[in-house]
Amino acid sequence: QEYVSAESEGGRRAQACAAGALDAVFGPERVVVGVINDPDRRAPLDVAVKDEADTFEMAFEIKDKPITDPHVRASIEKTVADHGTCNLTFLGLSTRQKEVDFSDVLLWASQRGVKATIILDWTTFLAACRCFAPAQRDIFEGRVFRSIIARASELGVRPNDLETFIEKSKT
């Protein structure tokens, strides 16, 4: 939370952190990260997960600014139409995010065969990732940390800021 809210870098930090957590669950070979500010040309939303058949089984919209019902609805319509992906998660991770009742849009989505999930904080997202991560002979949080560093570098997060993140993580 601190790393992402300190500076957005155009959404790069939030996207790197979300992708890093998903890498730790599914493996980096299955996680596809979209291009910043133009995410859905080759994959749905900002981060997507492929299944064994190499089709997109789920997609994640990562927002470090507040999300609203109309934004969620429009993203669902576009993602289903363009990619056919029907398991979508929206991460509204802004510290300015207000509590919003998303029940109408979630019901609307389910009536169209779309499973939509809305998560409004890092703690909940990481707990969900940890819950579904396979058991391995390492510590899940360590896998996430290493993946965040790799994804941040890949997405062009400023190297000095990445070094600061690494140093703060040691304390």
C-alpha positions as CSV (number, residue, x, y, z in Angstrom):
1,Q,0.0,0.0,0.0
2,E,2.7,2.4,1.0
3,Y,4.8,1.8,-2.1
4,V,1.9,2.2,-4.5
5,S,0.3,5.2,-2.8
6,A,3.6,7.1,-2.6
7,E,3.5,7.6,-6.3
8,S,1.5,6.0,-9.1
9,E,4.0,6.2,-12.0
10,G,1.0,6.1,-14.2
11,G,-0.4,2.9,-12.6
12,R,2.9,1.0,-13.1
13,R,3.4,0.3,-9.4
14,A,-0.1,-1.0,-8.8
15,Q,0.0,-3.1,-11.9
16,A,3.4,-4.6,-11.0
17,C,2.2,-5.4,-7.4
18,A,-1.0,-7.1,-8.6
19,A,0.9,-9.0,-11.3
20,G,3.5,-10.1,-8.8
21,A,0.9,-11.5,-6.5
22,L,-0.8,-13.3,-9.4
23,D,2.6,-14.7,-10.6
24,A,3.0,-16.2,-7.1
25,V,-0.4,-18.0,-7.5
26,F,-0.4,-19.0,-11.2
27,G,3.2,-18.7,-12.3
28,P,4.5,-15.9,-14.5
29,E,4.1,-18.0,-17.6
30,R,0.3,-17.8,-17.2
31,V,0.1,-14.2,-16.2
32,V,-0.1,-11.6,-19.0
33,V,0.4,-7.9,-18.1
34,G,-1.1,-5.3,-20.4
35,V,0.7,-2.2,-21.6
36,I,0.1,0.8,-19.3
37,N,-2.8,3.0,-20.4
38,D,-3.5,0.6,-23.3
39,P,-4.1,-2.6,-21.6
40,D,-6.5,-4.6,-23.6
41,R,-5.0,-4.8,-27.1
42,R,-3.5,-8.3,-26.6
43,A,-5.2,-9.3,-23.3
44,P,-8.3,-8.4,-21.4
45,L,-8.0,-5.6,-18.8
46,D,-4.7,-4.8,-17.0
47,V,-3.6,-8.3,-16.0
48,A,-5.0,-11.6,-17.2
49,V,-4.4,-15.2,-16.4
50,K,-4.4,-17.9,-19.1
51,D,-5.5,-21.5,-18.6
52,E,-3.7,-24.6,-19.8
53,A,-5.4,-24.2,-23.2
54,D,-3.8,-20.8,-23.5
55,T,-7.1,-18.9,-23.4
56,F,-7.8,-16.1,-20.9
57,E,-9.6,-17.6,-17.9
58,M,-9.7,-14.4,-15.7
59,A,-8.8,-10.8,-15.9
60,F,-8.0,-8.0,-13.4
61,E,-8.6,-4.3,-13.7
62,I,-6.1,-2.5,-11.5
63,K,-7.0,1.0,-10.4
64,D,-5.0,3.2,-8.1
65,K,-7.8,5.8,-8.4
66,P,-11.4,5.4,-7.3
67,I,-13.7,3.1,-9.2
68,T,-17.4,3.6,-9.8
69,D,-20.3,1.5,-10.9
70,P,-20.4,2.9,-14.5
71,H,-16.6,2.2,-14.8
72,V,-17.1,-1.4,-13.7
73,R,-20.1,-1.9,-16.0
74,A,-18.4,-0.5,-19.1
75,S,-15.2,-2.6,-18.4
76,I,-17.3,-5.7,-18.1
77,E,-19.2,-5.1,-21.4
78,K,-16.0,-4.3,-23.3
79,T,-14.0,-7.3,-21.9
80,V,-16.8,-9.8,-22.6
81,A,-17.3,-8.4,-26.1
82,D,-13.6,-8.2,-27.0
83,H,-12.2,-11.2,-25.3
84,G,-15.1,-13.4,-24.1
85,T,-13.5,-13.5,-20.6
86,C,-16.2,-13.8,-17.9
87,N,-14.3,-14.1,-14.7
88,L,-13.3,-10.5,-13.8
89,T,-11.9,-8.8,-10.8
90,F,-11.7,-5.1,-10.2
91,L,-9.1,-3.8,-7.7
92,G,-10.0,-0.3,-6.5
93,L,-6.9,0.4,-4.5
94,S,-7.0,4.1,-4.2
95,T,-6.7,5.6,-0.7
96,R,-9.5,7.9,-1.9
97,Q,-11.8,5.1,-2.8
98,K,-15.2,5.6,-1.1
99,E,-17.3,2.7,0.1
100,V,-19.7,2.1,-2.8
101,D,-22.5,-0.4,-3.0
102,F,-21.6,-2.4,-6.1
103,S,-24.4,-4.9,-5.6
104,D,-26.5,-3.7,-8.7
105,V,-23.6,-4.0,-11.1
106,L,-22.6,-7.4,-9.6
107,L,-26.1,-8.7,-10.1
108,W,-26.3,-7.2,-13.6
109,A,-23.0,-9.0,-14.4
110,S,-24.2,-12.4,-13.0
111,Q,-27.4,-12.2,-15.0
112,R,-25.1,-12.1,-18.1
113,G,-23.0,-15.0,-17.0
114,V,-20.1,-12.9,-15.7
115,K,-18.5,-13.5,-12.3
116,A,-17.3,-10.1,-11.2
117,T,-15.4,-9.5,-8.0
118,I,-14.6,-6.1,-6.5
119,I,-11.7,-5.8,-4.0
120,L,-11.0,-2.4,-2.4
121,D,-7.7,-3.0,-0.6
122,W,-4.3,-4.8,-0.9
123,T,-4.8,-6.8,2.3
124,T,-7.9,-8.5,0.9
125,F,-6.3,-9.1,-2.5
126,L,-3.2,-10.6,-1.1
127,A,-5.2,-12.8,1.3
128,A,-7.2,-14.1,-1.6
129,C,-4.0,-14.8,-3.6
130,R,-2.4,-16.6,-0.7
131,C,-5.5,-18.7,-0.2
132,F,-5.4,-20.0,-3.8
133,A,-1.7,-20.3,-4.2
134,P,-0.3,-23.8,-4.5
135,A,1.7,-25.2,-1.6
136,Q,5.4,-24.9,-2.4
137,R,8.6,-25.3,-0.5
138,D,9.0,-21.5,-0.1
139,I,7.2,-18.7,1.6
140,F,4.4,-17.2,-0.5
141,E,5.2,-13.6,0.5
142,G,8.8,-14.1,-0.7
143,R,7.5,-15.3,-4.1
144,V,5.2,-12.2,-4.3
145,F,8.1,-9.9,-3.4
146,R,10.5,-11.4,-6.0
147,S,7.7,-11.3,-8.6
148,I,6.8,-7.6,-7.8
149,I,10.5,-6.7,-8.4
150,A,10.6,-8.5,-11.7
151,R,7.2,-7.1,-12.9
152,A,8.1,-3.5,-11.8
153,S,11.4,-3.7,-13.8
154,E,9.5,-5.1,-16.8
155,L,6.9,-2.3,-16.6
156,G,9.5,0.5,-16.3
157,V,9.2,1.5,-12.7
158,R,11.9,4.0,-11.9
159,P,15.0,2.0,-10.7
160,N,15.6,4.3,-7.7
161,D,12.1,3.9,-6.5
162,L,12.4,0.1,-6.9
163,E,15.6,0.2,-4.8
164,T,13.7,2.2,-2.1
165,F,10.9,-0.5,-2.1
166,I,13.5,-3.2,-1.7
167,E,15.3,-1.4,1.2
168,K,12.0,-0.7,3.0
169,S,11.0,-4.3,2.7
170,K,14.1,-5.4,4.6
171,T,13.0,-3.6,7.8
